[in-house]
Amino acid sequence: MRVALVLAAGAGRRFGGGKLSAMFRGEPLIRHAIRAARAAPVERVIVVCPDGLDLGDWPGAPPVEALRIASDGLSASLRAGLAAAGEADGAFVFLGDMPLVPHDAAGRLADLIGESYAAIPRHAGQRGHPVLFAAHAFADLARLSGDRGAGALLAGRDDLAFLDEAGEGCLIDVDRAQDLRRLEERGECRP
């Protein structure tokens, strides 16, 4: 059983607050990330988020669970999500501020991972999200600290699988309000 973790507990300070509730293409930003996570081959979607973030209703499978925490640290969100995942065989890590992740990316990563430590999408040579971690990576992920993700943990490893040309949406995140406006104006990059 694999799970999808949507990391969404940050305060969005550079955005000016309320980033994941900001409207994008007619709905809150967080719902785009949840939709991409639900398209993954998983049994559960765990959204690590603060109190008050409205995730919406998600009938059907896979179920969407809110794990409410008070933390700005990316590593704390990841650790909390992994603890909630329990005995999963693997975990996809999605970021709540990435609304354009192609919905087929996670399935393609699952097909690719094999015995690798992680499977990572790339576009134009740049690593993106979601990242699929094998269960044997969980102990290392649980030791991360601070407001950094798993990038340093993945650097220099030779047991990674890469999904090349996964699509530009695997790279596009929203940090500031102007990023969201630019994406709305562009209009072409669709999940």
BALOBA-1460 file (C-alpha; in Angstrom, 3 decimals):
// residues 191
<rec num="1" residu="m" x="0.000" y="0.000" z="0.000"/>
<rec num="2" residu="r" x="1.302" y="3.419" z="-0.946"/>
<rec num="3" residu="v" x="0.151" y="6.755" z="0.418"/>
<rec num="4" residu="a" x="0.285" y="10.308" z="-0.887"/>
<rec num="5" residu="l" x="1.415" y="13.051" z="1.455"/>
<rec num="6" residu="v" x="0.457" y="16.611" z="0.556"/>
<rec num="7" residu="l" x="2.672" y="18.964" z="2.552"/>
<rec num="8" residu="a" x="0.684" y="22.114" z="3.226"/>
<rec num="9" residu="a" x="1.518" y="23.268" z="6.764"/>
<rec num="10" residu="g" x="3.597" y="26.320" z="5.855"/>
<rec num="11" residu="a" x="2.492" y="29.846" z="6.719"/>
<rec num="12" residu="g" x="3.003" y="31.221" z="3.193"/>
<rec num="13" residu="r" x="4.781" y="34.347" z="4.491"/>
<rec num="14" residu="r" x="6.292" y="35.295" z="1.119"/>
<rec num="15" residu="f" x="2.794" y="35.099" z="-0.335"/>
<rec num="16" residu="g" x="1.444" y="37.344" z="2.411"/>
<rec num="17" residu="g" x="-0.478" y="34.560" z="4.198"/>
<rec num="18" residu="g" x="-3.400" y="32.421" z="3.112"/>
<rec num="19" residu="k" x="-1.561" y="31.060" z="0.097"/>
<rec num="20" residu="l" x="-3.212" y="27.653" z="-0.067"/>
<rec num="21" residu="s" x="-6.687" y="29.202" z="0.222"/>
<rec num="22" residu="a" x="-5.979" y="31.652" z="-2.603"/>
<rec num="23" residu="m" x="-8.123" y="31.065" z="-5.656"/>
<rec num="24" residu="f" x="-6.547" y="29.575" z="-8.762"/>
<rec num="25" residu="r" x="-8.640" y="28.630" z="-11.767"/>
<rec num="26" residu="g" x="-11.834" y="28.811" z="-9.760"/>
<rec num="27" residu="e" x="-10.861" y="26.949" z="-6.589"/>
<rec num="28" residu="p" x="-8.416" y="27.151" z="-3.680"/>
<rec num="29" residu="l" x="-4.813" y="26.366" z="-4.580"/>
<rec num="30" residu="i" x="-4.613" y="23.381" z="-2.196"/>
<rec num="31" residu="r" x="-7.366" y="21.523" z="-4.039"/>
<rec num="32" residu="h" x="-5.261" y="21.290" z="-7.203"/>
<rec num="33" residu="a" x="-2.516" y="19.485" z="-5.251"/>
<rec num="34" residu="i" x="-5.062" y="17.186" z="-3.610"/>
<rec num="35" residu="r" x="-6.540" y="16.307" z="-6.998"/>
<rec num="36" residu="a" x="-3.079" y="15.374" z="-8.327"/>
<rec num="37" residu="a" x="-2.428" y="13.274" z="-5.201"/>
<rec num="38" residu="r" x="-5.758" y="11.451" z="-5.601"/>
<rec num="39" residu="a" x="-4.770" y="10.561" z="-9.175"/>
<rec num="40" residu="a" x="-1.762" y="8.667" z="-7.783"/>
<rec num="41" residu="p" x="-1.887" y="4.889" z="-7.277"/>
<rec num="42" residu="v" x="-2.453" y="5.180" z="-3.505"/>
<rec num="43" residu="e" x="-4.863" y="3.954" z="-0.868"/>
<rec num="44" residu="r" x="-4.815" y="7.175" z="1.187"/>
<rec num="45" residu="v" x="-4.090" y="10.860" z="0.758"/>
<rec num="46" residu="i" x="-2.818" y="12.580" z="3.904"/>
<rec num="47" residu="v" x="-2.798" y="16.382" z="3.812"/>
<rec num="48" residu="v" x="-0.452" y="17.800" z="6.452"/>
<rec num="49" residu="c" x="-1.883" y="21.242" z="7.116"/>
<rec num="50" residu="p" x="-2.724" y="23.825" z="9.781"/>
<rec num="51" residu="d" x="-6.063" y="24.155" z="11.525"/>
<rec num="52" residu="g" x="-8.517" y="26.176" z="9.517"/>
<rec num="53" residu="l" x="-7.394" y="25.220" z="6.016"/>
<rec num="54" residu="d" x="-10.520" y="24.095" z="4.153"/>
<rec num="55" residu="l" x="-9.628" y="21.050" z="2.090"/>
<rec num="56" residu="g" x="-13.091" y="20.622" z="0.567"/>
<rec num="57" residu="d" x="-15.081" y="17.405" z="0.317"/>
<rec num="58" residu="w" x="-13.557" y="14.413" z="-1.469"/>
<rec num="59" residu="p" x="-16.054" y="11.573" z="-1.784"/>
<rec num="60" residu="g" x="-14.895" y="8.218" z="-3.075"/>
<rec num="61" residu="a" x="-11.484" y="6.636" z="-3.072"/>
<rec num="62" residu="p" x="-8.819" y="7.281" z="-2.145"/>
<rec num="63" residu="p" x="-9.919" y="9.042" z="1.050"/>
<rec num="64" residu="v" x="-8.441" y="12.435" z="1.914"/>
<rec num="65" residu="e" x="-7.368" y="12.807" z="5.542"/>
<rec num="66" residu="a" x="-6.349" y="16.061" z="7.202"/>
<rec num="67" residu="l" x="-3.415" y="15.830" z="9.599"/>
<rec num="68" residu="r" x="-3.562" y="19.153" z="11.425"/>
<rec num="69" residu="i" x="-0.230" y="20.368" z="12.799"/>
<rec num="70" residu="a" x="1.256" y="23.683" z="13.818"/>
<rec num="71" residu="s" x="4.615" y="23.828" z="12.074"/>
<rec num="72" residu="d" x="6.427" y="25.911" z="9.508"/>
<rec num="73" residu="g" x="9.235" y="23.405" z="9.070"/>
<rec num="74" residu="l" x="9.021" y="21.321" z="5.919"/>
<rec num="75" residu="s" x="10.844" y="18.456" z="7.608"/>
<rec num="76" residu="a" x="8.369" y="18.471" z="10.547"/>
<rec num="77" residu="s" x="5.485" y="18.199" z="8.073"/>
<rec num="78" residu="l" x="7.189" y="15.337" z="6.278"/>
<rec num="79" residu="r" x="7.928" y="13.496" z="9.527"/>
<rec num="80" residu="a" x="4.322" y="13.920" z="10.724"/>
<rec num="81" residu="g" x="2.964" y="12.655" z="7.409"/>
<rec num="82" residu="l" x="5.246" y="9.616" z="7.423"/>
<rec num="83" residu="a" x="4.250" y="8.783" z="11.004"/>
<rec num="84" residu="a" x="0.576" y="8.932" z="9.971"/>
<rec num="85" residu="a" x="1.303" y="6.731" z="6.939"/>
<rec num="86" residu="g" x="2.138" y="3.794" z="9.177"/>
<rec num="87" residu="e" x="3.353" y="0.678" z="7.413"/>
<rec num="88" residu="a" x="3.110" y="1.995" z="3.859"/>
<rec num="89" residu="d" x="5.193" y="0.426" z="1.078"/>
<rec num="90" residu="g" x="6.007" y="3.849" z="-0.301"/>
<rec num="91" residu="a" x="4.997" y="7.483" z="-0.077"/>
<rec num="92" residu="f" x="4.503" y="10.120" z="-2.726"/>
<rec num="93" residu="v" x="5.395" y="13.596" z="-1.505"/>
<rec num="94" residu="f" x="3.347" y="16.350" z="-3.113"/>
<rec num="95" residu="l" x="3.639" y="20.036" z="-2.229"/>
<rec num="96" residu="g" x="0.443" y="21.970" z="-1.588"/>
<rec num="97" residu="d" x="1.618" y="24.971" z="-3.592"/>
<rec num="98" residu="m" x="2.171" y="23.092" z="-6.858"/>
<rec num="99" residu="p" x="-1.139" y="23.255" z="-8.752"/>
<rec num="100" residu="l" x="0.004" y="22.028" z="-12.163"/>
<rec num="101" residu="v" x="1.545" y="18.626" z="-11.433"/>
<rec num="102" residu="p" x="0.508" y="16.351" z="-14.318"/>
<rec num="103" residu="h" x="-2.001" y="13.823" z="-13.054"/>
<rec num="104" residu="d" x="-0.239" y="10.947" z="-14.794"/>
<rec num="105" residu="a" x="3.169" y="11.670" z="-13.206"/>
<rec num="106" residu="a" x="2.633" y="9.647" z="-10.015"/>
<rec num="107" residu="g" x="1.530" y="6.520" z="-11.868"/>
<rec num="108" residu="r" x="4.545" y="6.764" z="-14.134"/>
<rec num="109" residu="l" x="6.833" y="7.139" z="-11.091"/>
<rec num="110" residu="a" x="5.249" y="4.049" z="-9.505"/>
<rec num="111" residu="d" x="5.955" y="2.057" z="-12.665"/>
<rec num="112" residu="l" x="9.563" y="3.244" z="-12.607"/>
<rec num="113" residu="i" x="10.688" y="2.929" z="-8.974"/>
<rec num="114" residu="g" x="11.496" y="-0.801" z="-8.781"/>
<rec num="115" residu="e" x="14.092" y="-1.278" z="-6.003"/>
<rec num="116" residu="s" x="15.237" y="2.363" z="-6.122"/>
<rec num="117" residu="y" x="15.359" y="4.584" z="-3.046"/>
<rec num="118" residu="a" x="13.135" y="7.149" z="-4.760"/>
<rec num="119" residu="a" x="11.634" y="8.017" z="-8.129"/>
<rec num="120" residu="i" x="11.779" y="11.653" z="-9.159"/>
<rec num="121" residu="p" x="10.262" y="13.544" z="-12.090"/>
<rec num="122" residu="r" x="12.512" y="15.808" z="-14.138"/>
<rec num="123" residu="h" x="11.766" y="18.410" z="-16.734"/>
<rec num="124" residu="a" x="14.507" y="20.088" z="-18.766"/>
<rec num="125" residu="g" x="17.058" y="18.504" z="-16.424"/>
<rec num="126" residu="q" x="15.520" y="19.925" z="-13.233"/>
<rec num="127" residu="r" x="14.125" y="17.734" z="-10.462"/>
<rec num="128" residu="g" x="10.509" y="18.278" z="-9.493"/>
<rec num="129" residu="h" x="7.555" y="16.821" z="-7.576"/>
<rec num="130" residu="p" x="5.971" y="14.581" z="-6.597"/>
<rec num="131" residu="v" x="8.769" y="12.372" z="-5.347"/>
<rec num="132" residu="l" x="7.988" y="8.735" z="-4.645"/>
<rec num="133" residu="f" x="10.014" y="7.353" z="-1.726"/>
<rec num="134" residu="a" x="10.392" y="3.628" z="-1.145"/>
<rec num="135" residu="a" x="9.670" y="2.376" z="2.376"/>
<rec num="136" residu="h" x="13.383" y="1.805" z="2.986"/>
<rec num="137" residu="a" x="13.876" y="5.597" z="2.740"/>
<rec num="138" residu="f" x="11.447" y="6.381" z="5.589"/>
<rec num="139" residu="a" x="13.987" y="6.066" z="8.425"/>
<rec num="140" residu="d" x="16.283" y="8.592" z="6.715"/>
<rec num="141" residu="l" x="13.366" y="10.951" z="6.066"/>
<rec num="142" residu="a" x="12.333" y="10.744" z="9.726"/>
<rec num="143" residu="r" x="15.734" y="12.136" z="10.729"/>
<rec num="144" residu="l" x="15.422" y="15.320" z="8.639"/>
<rec num="145" residu="s" x="15.223" y="18.606" z="10.517"/>
<rec num="146" residu="g" x="14.633" y="22.271" z="9.830"/>
<rec num="147" residu="d" x="12.735" y="23.915" z="7.005"/>
<rec num="148" residu="r" x="14.331" y="21.854" z="4.274"/>
<rec num="149" residu="g" x="12.910" y="18.971" z="2.395"/>
<rec num="150" residu="a" x="14.668" y="15.827" z="1.291"/>
<rec num="151" residu="g" x="16.822" y="17.435" z="-1.412"/>
<rec num="152" residu="a" x="20.063" y="17.078" z="0.545"/>
<rec num="153" residu="l" x="19.189" y="13.473" z="1.351"/>
<rec num="154" residu="l" x="18.774" y="12.712" z="-2.350"/>
<rec num="155" residu="a" x="21.866" y="14.591" z="-3.536"/>
<rec num="156" residu="g" x="24.580" y="12.335" z="-4.862"/>
<rec num="157" residu="r" x="22.664" y="9.070" z="-4.491"/>
<rec num="158" residu="d" x="23.088" y="6.528" z="-7.258"/>
<rec num="159" residu="d" x="19.954" y="4.523" z="-6.443"/>
<rec num="160" residu="l" x="17.375" y="6.970" z="-7.784"/>
<rec num="161" residu="a" x="15.037" y="6.483" z="-10.719"/>
<rec num="162" residu="f" x="14.215" y="9.480" z="-12.900"/>
<rec num="163" residu="l" x="11.153" y="10.173" z="-14.973"/>
<rec num="164" residu="d" x="12.496" y="12.495" z="-17.655"/>
<rec num="165" residu="e" x="10.360" y="15.093" z="-19.372"/>
<rec num="166" residu="a" x="7.609" y="14.611" z="-16.803"/>
<rec num="167" residu="g" x="6.097" y="17.954" z="-17.740"/>
<rec num="168" residu="e" x="6.712" y="21.536" z="-16.735"/>
<rec num="169" residu="g" x="4.009" y="21.354" z="-14.055"/>
<rec num="170" residu="c" x="6.316" y="19.189" z="-11.933"/>
<rec num="171" residu="l" x="8.506" y="22.276" z="-11.424"/>
<rec num="172" residu="i" x="6.001" y="25.101" z="-10.981"/>
<rec num="173" residu="d" x="5.273" y="26.212" z="-7.438"/>
<rec num="174" residu="v" x="3.655" y="29.317" z="-6.026"/>
<rec num="175" residu="d" x="5.709" y="31.352" z="-3.557"/>
<rec num="176" residu="r" x="4.318" y="34.869" z="-4.010"/>
<rec num="177" residu="a" x="0.999" y="36.355" z="-5.061"/>
<rec num="178" residu="q" x="2.544" y="37.473" z="-8.346"/>
<rec num="179" residu="d" x="3.448" y="33.839" z="-9.127"/>
<rec num="180" residu="l" x="-0.233" y="32.940" z="-8.943"/>
<rec num="181" residu="r" x="-1.212" y="35.893" z="-11.140"/>
<rec num="182" residu="r" x="1.427" y="34.927" z="-13.712"/>
<rec num="183" residu="l" x="0.091" y="31.359" z="-13.846"/>
<rec num="184" residu="e" x="-3.468" y="32.607" z="-14.310"/>
<rec num="185" residu="e" x="-2.321" y="34.849" z="-17.161"/>
<rec num="186" residu="r" x="-0.310" y="32.083" z="-18.871"/>
<rec num="187" residu="g" x="-3.216" y="29.721" z="-18.986"/>
<rec num="188" residu="e" x="-1.603" y="26.975" z="-21.040"/>
<rec num="189" residu="c" x="0.172" y="24.632" z="-18.615"/>
<rec num="190" residu="r" x="-2.502" y="22.174" z="-17.521"/>
<rec num="191" residu="p" x="-2.166" y="19.108" z="-15.284"/>
